[in-house]
Amino acid sequence: MVNSSKQGVAAIDTVTGTVLATVALNKSASSVAVAPDGDRAYVTLADTKEIAVIDTASNAVTDIFGLGSRPNDITITPDGAYAYITDNGGRAVLVLDLATHAQVATIQLDGTPQALAVNPSGTEIYVLCSGPAAVQVIDTATHTITATINGMNSLRDLAFAPDGRYAYLADRGAEAILVVDTATRAVTATVPGVRPLGVAVSADGTHAYATNIADNTVAVLDTATTTITAAIPVGRLPWGLALTPDGRNLYVTNYSDSSVSVVDTATTTVTATHTVGSSPISVAITPIPPTADLAIDLTATPVPGVNGRIDYTLTISNHGPATVATGSITTTVSRQAQATSADCATAPGTVTCAVANLAPGTSVRRAFSLPVAAISLGTPYTTTATRTSSTPEDPDAGNDSASRTCTATTPLIIRCT
């Protein structure tokens, strides 16, 4: 959460509700955005024409670099590669390579930019401007303006629905929330009765929230009916707002109260108020890194005969919540096994099986076999399968392995448990 009065950036623990640190900048901050991986926060410093980079783990400033222009609002693409920054003085949007901190493009606008946001797919940036061309749409692949939307009064902020189908615009001049169909570029609804400065949309897309400076409340918009269902009293001059990743809490900066209100979205009530530096204006929530819990199960089926063998089946299940991008499961075996699945590879003493793009709630099977001749007759033989790697992180190690024990008295007599 940034203060516009040279009092730095406040870091609040959203679980405990405590102010962890105040990151000193001694410069006026305008806006803040957090990288998708949650490791870094980028703060625009308009007066000094700089960007400050904060390590979110240590809450330390790791870099401050100049732009040569006056930055205001900032948004970061979903892949974390680029930041798009409004330059009010130059009436432009600056494109910053976040790996090198180099400015790679300048996109001239028709009007002075007020705010901007990237759509969920990262393909377009919507820029709110003063003047007739109120919304200007930037193609992130070409860094060119591909469309304009006209007819708005005094736009101040916007947020996209999670599927990118609609954009919700805070129109302070019209005292309304505007709903824009991003496919047709048309305003499909105008919701009056609000003098908004900031807007946010829930992760499930069912509600939009707008700060209302007319009566110091947050308006709750039902996106299905485009009607306001609640007005939540907060502090004086509510400005910026952001939702926690689970959607349970909404953080609202109160510019004139030097505070941040925490709203329980289920009960639409304020559950806490944190005192921060004076004139808080912008807030961003560090995203929770995705996790995917891979669970391993192993079955062993005796196949007695002259050339007796044991058939093993691995069942690999994703308990979520995210999709498993890649995963590897290694099974210890005696000598050389025989893989019967294309996604498994054998080596002396191991069978390694791979999974990729495994959606939450789904499972896949991998199979291999072991000749009875490869084990000592009459001696119990235990085979263990273990998850050796997976992306994203696996939060539960308790279901990462499974074992089966088999005993072959002869190739014709095999028992497995």
BELPEUR-V490124 format. One record per residue. RES is the residue in three letters. D_LAST is the distance of its C-alpha to the last C-alpha in whole Angstrom. Layout:
res:RES d_last:D_LAST
res:RES d_last:D_LAST
//
This chain:
res:MET d_last:57
res:VAL d_last:60
res:ASN d_last:64
res:SER d_last:67
res:SER d_last:69
res:LYS d_last:68
res:GLN d_last:66
res:GLY d_last:62
res:VAL d_last:59
res:ALA d_last:57
res:ALA d_last:53
res:ILE d_last:52
res:ASP d_last:48
res:THR d_last:47
res:VAL d_last:45
res:THR d_last:47
res:GLY d_last:50
res:THR d_last:52
res:VAL d_last:54
res:LEU d_last:52
res:ALA d_last:55
res:THR d_last:58
res:VAL d_last:59
res:ALA d_last:62
res:LEU d_last:64
res:ASN d_last:68
res:LYS d_last:68
res:SER d_last:68
res:ALA d_last:65
res:SER d_last:65
res:SER d_last:61
res:VAL d_last:57
res:ALA d_last:54
res:VAL d_last:51
res:ALA d_last:49
res:PRO d_last:46
res:ASP d_last:44
res:GLY d_last:45
res:ASP d_last:46
res:ARG d_last:50
res:ALA d_last:53
res:TYR d_last:56
res:VAL d_last:59
res:THR d_last:62
res:LEU d_last:66
res:ALA d_last:69
res:ASP d_last:71
res:THR d_last:70
res:LYS d_last:69
res:GLU d_last:66
res:ILE d_last:62
res:ALA d_last:60
res:VAL d_last:56
res:ILE d_last:54
res:ASP d_last:51
res:THR d_last:49
res:ALA d_last:47
res:SER d_last:50
res:ASN d_last:53
res:ALA d_last:55
res:VAL d_last:57
res:THR d_last:56
res:ASP d_last:59
res:ILE d_last:62
res:PHE d_last:63
res:GLY d_last:66
res:LEU d_last:67
res:GLY d_last:71
res:SER d_last:70
res:ARG d_last:70
res:PRO d_last:66
res:ASN d_last:66
res:ASP d_last:62
res:ILE d_last:59
res:THR d_last:56
res:ILE d_last:53
res:THR d_last:51
res:PRO d_last:48
res:ASP d_last:47
res:GLY d_last:49
res:ALA d_last:51
res:TYR d_last:54
res:ALA d_last:56
res:TYR d_last:59
res:ILE d_last:62
res:THR d_last:65
res:ASP d_last:68
res:ASN d_last:71
res:GLY d_last:74
res:GLY d_last:73
res:ARG d_last:72
res:ALA d_last:69
res:VAL d_last:65
res:LEU d_last:64
res:VAL d_last:61
res:LEU d_last:59
res:ASP d_last:57
res:LEU d_last:54
res:ALA d_last:53
res:THR d_last:57
res:HIS d_last:59
res:ALA d_last:61
res:GLN d_last:63
res:VAL d_last:62
res:ALA d_last:64
res:THR d_last:67
res:ILE d_last:67
res:GLN d_last:70
res:LEU d_last:71
res:ASP d_last:73
res:GLY d_last:74
res:THR d_last:72
res:PRO d_last:69
res:GLN d_last:67
res:ALA d_last:64
res:LEU d_last:61
res:ALA d_last:57
res:VAL d_last:55
res:ASN d_last:53
res:PRO d_last:49
res:SER d_last:49
res:GLY d_last:51
res:THR d_last:53
res:GLU d_last:56
res:ILE d_last:58
res:TYR d_last:61
res:VAL d_last:64
res:LEU d_last:66
res:CYS d_last:70
res:SER d_last:73
res:GLY d_last:75
res:PRO d_last:75
res:ALA d_last:72
res:ALA d_last:70
res:VAL d_last:66
res:GLN d_last:66
res:VAL d_last:63
res:ILE d_last:62
res:ASP d_last:59
res:THR d_last:57
res:ALA d_last:57
res:THR d_last:61
res:HIS d_last:62
res:THR d_last:64
res:ILE d_last:66
res:THR d_last:65
res:ALA d_last:66
res:THR d_last:68
res:ILE d_last:68
res:ASN d_last:71
res:GLY d_last:73
res:MET d_last:71
res:ASN d_last:73
res:SER d_last:72
res:LEU d_last:68
res:ARG d_last:66
res:ASP d_last:62
res:LEU d_last:60
res:ALA d_last:56
res:PHE d_last:54
res:ALA d_last:51
res:PRO d_last:48
res:ASP d_last:48
res:GLY d_last:51
res:ARG d_last:53
res:TYR d_last:56
res:ALA d_last:57
res:TYR d_last:59
res:LEU d_last:62
res:ALA d_last:64
res:ASP d_last:68
res:ARG d_last:70
res:GLY d_last:73
res:ALA d_last:72
res:GLU d_last:70
res:ALA d_last:67
res:ILE d_last:64
res:LEU d_last:64
res:VAL d_last:61
res:VAL d_last:61
res:ASP d_last:59
res:THR d_last:58
res:ALA d_last:58
res:THR d_last:62
res:ARG d_last:63
res:ALA d_last:65
res:VAL d_last:65
res:THR d_last:63
res:ALA d_last:64
res:THR d_last:66
res:VAL d_last:65
res:PRO d_last:68
res:GLY d_last:69
res:VAL d_last:67
res:ARG d_last:69
res:PRO d_last:66
res:LEU d_last:65
res:GLY d_last:61
res:VAL d_last:59
res:ALA d_last:55
res:VAL d_last:52
res:SER d_last:49
res:ALA d_last:46
res:ASP d_last:45
res:GLY d_last:49
res:THR d_last:50
res:HIS d_last:52
res:ALA d_last:55
res:TYR d_last:57
res:ALA d_last:60
res:THR d_last:62
res:ASN d_last:65
res:ILE d_last:68
res:ALA d_last:71
res:ASP d_last:69
res:ASN d_last:67
res:THR d_last:64
res:VAL d_last:61
res:ALA d_last:61
res:VAL d_last:57
res:LEU d_last:57
res:ASP d_last:55
res:THR d_last:55
res:ALA d_last:54
res:THR d_last:58
res:THR d_last:59
res:THR d_last:61
res:ILE d_last:61
res:THR d_last:59
res:ALA d_last:59
res:ALA d_last:62
res:ILE d_last:60
res:PRO d_last:63
res:VAL d_last:62
res:GLY d_last:64
res:ARG d_last:68
res:LEU d_last:68
res:PRO d_last:64
res:TRP d_last:63
res:GLY d_last:60
res:LEU d_last:57
res:ALA d_last:53
res:LEU d_last:50
res:THR d_last:47
res:PRO d_last:44
res:ASP d_last:42
res:GLY d_last:45
res:ARG d_last:46
res:ASN d_last:49
res:LEU d_last:52
res:TYR d_last:54
res:VAL d_last:58
res:THR d_last:60
res:ASN d_last:64
res:TYR d_last:66
res:SER d_last:69
res:ASP d_last:67
res:SER d_last:65
res:SER d_last:62
res:VAL d_last:59
res:SER d_last:58
res:VAL d_last:54
res:VAL d_last:54
res:ASP d_last:51
res:THR d_last:50
res:ALA d_last:49
res:THR d_last:52
res:THR d_last:54
res:THR d_last:56
res:VAL d_last:56
res:THR d_last:54
res:ALA d_last:55
res:THR d_last:58
res:HIS d_last:58
res:THR d_last:61
res:VAL d_last:61
res:GLY d_last:64
res:SER d_last:67
res:SER d_last:67
res:PRO d_last:63
res:ILE d_last:63
res:SER d_last:60
res:VAL d_last:56
res:ALA d_last:53
res:ILE d_last:49
res:THR d_last:47
res:PRO d_last:44
res:ILE d_last:40
res:PRO d_last:38
res:PRO d_last:36
res:THR d_last:32
res:ALA d_last:29
res:ASP d_last:26
res:LEU d_last:23
res:ALA d_last:19
res:ILE d_last:16
res:ASP d_last:13
res:LEU d_last:11
res:THR d_last:9
res:ALA d_last:8
res:THR d_last:9
res:PRO d_last:10
res:VAL d_last:14
res:PRO d_last:15
res:GLY d_last:19
res:VAL d_last:22
res:ASN d_last:21
res:GLY d_last:17
res:ARG d_last:15
res:ILE d_last:12
res:ASP d_last:13
res:TYR d_last:12
res:THR d_last:14
res:LEU d_last:15
res:THR d_last:16
res:ILE d_last:19
res:SER d_last:21
res:ASN d_last:25
res:HIS d_last:25
res:GLY d_last:29
res:PRO d_last:32
res:ALA d_last:33
res:THR d_last:32
res:VAL d_last:30
res:ALA d_last:32
res:THR d_last:30
res:GLY d_last:27
res:SER d_last:25
res:ILE d_last:21
res:THR d_last:20
res:THR d_last:17
res:THR d_last:17
res:VAL d_last:16
res:SER d_last:17
res:ARG d_last:21
res:GLN d_last:22
res:ALA d_last:19
res:GLN d_last:21
res:ALA d_last:21
res:THR d_last:22
res:SER d_last:23
res:ALA d_last:26
res:ASP d_last:26
res:CYS d_last:23
res:ALA d_last:25
res:THR d_last:23
res:ALA d_last:25
res:PRO d_last:24
res:GLY d_last:21
res:THR d_last:20
res:VAL d_last:20
res:THR d_last:22
res:CYS d_last:22
res:ALA d_last:25
res:VAL d_last:26
res:ALA d_last:30
res:ASN d_last:31
res:LEU d_last:29
res:ALA d_last:30
res:PRO d_last:29
res:GLY d_last:27
res:THR d_last:26
res:SER d_last:23
res:VAL d_last:22
res:ARG d_last:19
res:ARG d_last:19
res:ALA d_last:17
res:PHE d_last:17
res:SER d_last:16
res:LEU d_last:16
res:PRO d_last:17
res:VAL d_last:16
res:ALA d_last:19
res:ALA d_last:18
res:ILE d_last:16
res:SER d_last:17
res:LEU d_last:16
res:GLY d_last:15
res:THR d_last:14
res:PRO d_last:10
res:TYR d_last:10
res:THR d_last:10
res:THR d_last:11
res:THR d_last:13
res:ALA d_last:15
res:THR d_last:18
res:ARG d_last:21
res:THR d_last:24
res:SER d_last:27
res:SER d_last:28
res:THR d_last:31
res:PRO d_last:32
res:GLU d_last:31
res:ASP d_last:28
res:PRO d_last:29
res:ASP d_last:25
res:ALA d_last:23
res:GLY d_last:20
res:ASN d_last:18
res:ASP d_last:19
res:SER d_last:16
res:ALA d_last:12
res:SER d_last:9
res:ARG d_last:6
res:THR d_last:5
res:CYS d_last:6
res:THR d_last:9
res:ALA d_last:12
res:THR d_last:14
res:THR d_last:17
res:PRO d_last:17
res:LEU d_last:17
res:ILE d_last:14
res:ILE d_last:10
res:ARG d_last:7
res:CYS d_last:4
res:THR d_last:0
//
